[in-house]
Amino acid sequence: MSITGIPTNFFNTTVTIKRRSVSTDAIGAIVATWADVASVAGFIEPLKTFEKKKMMAQGTEFTAEFRLFCGVDTVIRDGDRIVDTGDGNKTYNVVGVDKFKTARSTITTGHHYEVYLEVPKETHT
């Protein structure tokens, strides 16, 4: 994926987007799983302390620790999970999705997504 103004090599990892899926097993019991939605190129970075403080000062309940940059053609939403297949299958919860635009793009077409991620509680050590 190439985004105007962002070098192609900026997206240095591949992530798998997973979405909660509910089905039934052989005896009819409800089973919740995470189904693969898509694999996309992206870039994950830790959020800086000043960014977290700025969001909290604006009254945002903010639990994100990382940010994923990816193209706007990505099918992603709050509540999804991201698995960073380029970094040992690290798993993150999606807690926010923002679409950014430039002077040459519109809010409909957009430029890129900034996806806010947190480490799932059960994987903290």
LOFIKOL-693194 format. One record per residue: x, y, z of N, C-alpha, C, CB in turn. Coordinates in steps of 0.001 Angstrom, whole numbers, plus 500000, padded with zeros to 6 digits. Atoms other than C-alpha are relative to their C-alpha. Glycine has a CB too. Example, Ala and Ser with C-alpha at 12.3 -4.5 7.8 and 13.67 -1.06 7.14 Angstrom:
500890498810500000512300495500507800500900501200500000499008500027501246;499180498810499940513670498940507140499230501090500730500414500462498585;
//
This chain:
500846498825500000500000500000500000500884501228500000499042500004501210;499274498744500063501324503408499071499036501128500338500646500210498599;500814498859499610499949506519500713500787501248499664499619499954501518;499329498784500399500786509941499309500675500649501199499016500965499350;499263499328498946503493511499501432500614499067501028499113500952500684;499427500965499065504344508324503358500795498987499190498888499296500862;499193500960500765507257506219502046499478498579500160501464500067500439;500486501377499983506327502643501152500674499186501089500226499343498649;499294500785498994509008501255503474499653500408501437501485500128499786;500457499611498657507370503079506425499187498863500615499149501308499943;500803501115499514504958500147506705500900498766500072498755499744499075;498955501005499856507482497696508095499542498697500646501111500566500794;500492501229499400505243495010509547498670499613499364499848500159501525;501311500466500446502244492923508631499189499650501231500119498774499034;500886500303498878499324492768511033498770499269499491499595501291500753;501259500685500298496333490466511051498922500629500864500105498450500256;501149499442499280493025492067512006499065498842500322499263501119499156;500913501057499566490789489761514033498763500651500608500690499036501028;501267499496499468487145490273514982499311498876500758499081500548498861;500700500994499180485141488524517681498901499353499171499408500647501286;500979500776500743483021485779516185499357499011500966500657499266498783;500721500932499128480377483669517887499402498897499136498883500733500824;500574501148500697479404480184516762499561498975501048501029499374498989;500374501074499072478144476956518275500857498777499706498480499651499884;499206501208500192480089473771518843499086498816499687500856499707501252;500736501209500395478996470177518124498801499698500890500928498818500010;501128500272499097476715470051521181499083501210500171500518499562501362;500878498840499976475178473482520586500404501095500975498640499562500320;499531498966499072477182475449523168500581501177499205501068499420500987;499485498796500654478070479033522229501507500094500250499267501282500520;498547499896499932481771479476521469500416501333499385500691498800499265;499484498730500510483430482880521110501446499808499563499892501124501074;498647500098500531486543483049518945500374501314499325500121498818499006;499534498849500757488610485603517038500248499549498572501288500620500630;499882500376501414488170485275513264500868501012499256498601499901499338;499185499118500823490704486684510790499108500793499055501051499194499209;500742499116500902489325489682508866500869500380498807499524501269500745;499090499578501069492361490852506884501427500030500533499596501395499441;498593499762499681496137491079506815500424501237499222500907498749499645;499631498733500629497557494542506101501396500425500436498977501095500347;498709499410499648500853496403506071499756501171500941500781500460498725;500149498899499064501380498862508887501292500307500719498924499692500999;498867499598499164503708500493511381499461500213501403500709501303499449;500440499868498612503320500166515166501089500709500792499675498609500626;499058499305499130504937502559517628499358500235501362500451501340499369;500547499671498678504574503184521370499548501459500020501054499741501119;500426498605499831502638506321522296500960500695500951498534500086500534;499135499201499136504691509060523848499196500485501203500610501203499222;500664499576498766503896510190527396499202501278499792501025500203501111;500729498746500187502924513698526269498719499793499194500891501028499305;501215500280500770500416512230523785498919499428500909500300499022498842;500962500582499054498747510179526524499435501088500907500666498885500849;500443498924499101498609513216528854499062500962499273501215500771500563;500840499093500786497144515396526083498599499418499830500636500273498621;501306500648500177494353512884525408499215499989501307500176498561499480;500687500036498702493543512534529114499552501390500424500913499397501073;500362498622499660493537516333529555498757500451499243501164500945499701;501178499666500792490855516510526844498775499236500484500251499704498526;501128500730499440488653514265528965499770498645499375498777500803499863;500123501293500658489249511148526899500408498897500959500854499950498722;499589501180499248489217507849528741500971499258499098498763499089500424;498962500422500921492478506668527312500832498883500590500885501167499630;499240501148499512494016503245527760501046499530499003499065498862500325;499086500439501060496071503006524564501455500154500429499747500793498711;498571499981499738499764502263524796500812500066498701500398498769500805;499333500057501294500594501908521081499096500595498933500384498550499641;500766499479501138499522503313517705500440499246498754500205501552499824;499763500650501283499221501514514368499634500982498898499180498673499869;500286499228501202499479503477511114499707499006498891501190500954499620;500330500874501130497766501821508130499130500768499015499276498706500481;500772499348501050495926502664504925498519500061500322500204499284498694;501431499827499742492300503840504885499137498925499360499556501344499509;500773501100500570491268500826502854499960498807500963500598499573498644;499981501050498979491804498758506008498638499888500666501088500282501054;501287500250499356488680497171507482500272499778501486499255498761499356;499653500094498586489219497927511166499057500869500813501467500417500240;500903499233499139487052499119514063500297499707501462498526499675499678;499847500208498557486955499476517836499530498596500363499204501067500804;500374501327499549486840496111519567500711498884499263498540499824499861;499227501008500727488944494306516957501288499707500759500313500473498551;498666500315499491492272492689517764500980500063498851500036498602500683;498908499950500965495571493174515983501052499000500452500600501448499875;498878500890499723498204490459515784501144500448499098499624498477499759;498830499541500746501614491782514751500816498783499606500859501006500838;499335501220500467502838488843512691501480500241499708499305499466498747;498595499679500234506116490666512057500803500116501277500108501275499232;499303499850498723506957490856515765499564498920500978499743501392500598;500263501109499092506426487426517257498546499808500381500782500185501221;501445500148499753502604487520517041499521500720501250499650498543500113;500499499184498887502188490235519676498554500380499705500885501282500215;501429499729500152498476490840520259499635501297500712499159498826500550;500481498733499456496769494198520876498493500094499814500709501199499323;501412499659500164493174495338521444499898501369499336499255499991501373;500256498706500637491865498155519220499052500789500909499390499821498550;500827499172499114490546500957521468499624501333499369500725500248501306;500374498773500694490226503749518911500525499994498578500522501223500750;499591499916501410490388504409515163499723501424499529499236498938499102;500141498653500542491010507872513686500436500013498552500818501016500820;499639499838501411491010508704509965500602501391499838498752499802499050;499335498729500224493455511438508970499988500340498524501432499966500529;500033499556501381493427513512505821501084501039499767498619500567499641;499060498961500397495757515814503951499261500985499121501239499404499263;500635498996500865495077518826501764499492499388498703500981501124499687;500390500630501265494778516477498763498959498906500172501211499427499321;500998501049499786492418513997500364498780500610500668500577498838500861;501204499538499318488926514315501745499781499102501208498752499988499045;500269500826498826487583512996505033499334498685499573499102500763501011;500602501235500499485660510454502943501071499046499480498983500307498892;498941500864500519488687509157501059501111499819501018500569500573498707;498985500084498966491114509934503860501405499855499466499703498869500893;498584500133500301494843509524503936500555498745500656500775501242500466;499566501184499261495612506975506645499205499902501297501529500052500293;500585500201498681494256505502509854501106500024501038499210498670500068;499182500176498812495849505896513240499126499215500965500492501390500617;500775500938499204494634502965515286500665499891501360499891498604499304;499458500016498645495076503116519063499830498619500606499315501063500879;499937501387499540496052499853520715500381499920501474500998499208499159;499575500335498643496322498422524199500351498522500050498893500345501041;499654501397499807497890495196525369498861499356500786501380499840500743;501080500648499246495115492776526435500443499685501426499546498710499291;499680500190498577494981492473530226500560498616500284498764500229500851;499556501370499706495433488694530146501402499705499528499067499019499381;498637500254500455498801489039528386501036500818500754500110500287498530;499029499268499191500360491463530880500737499018500899499306501108500843;499236500871499105503153489860532857500362500722501273501260499494499315;
//
